[in-house]
């Protein structure tokens, strides 16, 4: 049976879903966007600032589940503008040092008008 994960160190779900779910030895995060959980809204403006907030949110959710970015096996990344790829990649690479499998696609729009969203599948520690 799957176990749902919640932490106050990441934004609360803005819909009918969980921040993450553990099934077997894997944790599946929902996509995280650049909402600052202390403010409850998007405060970062640049792709670098937003990516940093997304990575902090993901790290908090993974930690609450008993995992970390180092244990990631797959990420899916959504960018509002593929022109932001290099700037996004520079921040992403600081967190996902184990180089998990990844898909990165450009999308027309993301929730709350953010520039980036990332979801992760990771092994438990």
Rosetta blueprint (number, residue, H / E / L):
1 X L
2 X L
3 X E
4 X E
5 X E
6 X L
7 X L
8 X L
9 X L
10 X L
11 X L
12 X L
13 X L
14 X L
15 X L
16 X L
17 X L
18 X L
19 X L
20 X E
21 X E
22 X E
23 X E
24 X L
25 X L
26 X E
27 X E
28 X E
29 X E
30 X L
31 X L
32 X E
33 X L
34 X L
35 X E
36 X E
37 X L
38 X L
39 X L
40 X L
41 X E
42 X E
43 X L
44 X L
45 X L
46 X L
47 X H
48 X H
49 X H
50 X H
51 X H
52 X H
53 X H
54 X H
55 X H
56 X H
57 X H
58 X H
59 X H
60 X H
61 X H
62 X H
63 X H
64 X H
65 X H
66 X L
67 X L
68 X L
69 X H
70 X H
71 X H
72 X E
73 X E
74 X E
75 X E
76 X E
77 X E
78 X E
79 X E
80 X L
81 X L
82 X H
83 X H
84 X H
85 X H
86 X H
87 X H
88 X H
89 X H
90 X H
91 X H
92 X H
93 X H
94 X H
95 X H
96 X L
97 X L
98 X L
99 X L
100 X L
101 X E
102 X E
103 X E
104 X E
105 X E
106 X E
107 X L
108 X L
109 X L
110 X L
111 X H
112 X H
113 X H
114 X L
115 X L
116 X E
117 X E
118 X E
119 X E
120 X E
121 X E
122 X E
123 X E
124 X L
125 X L
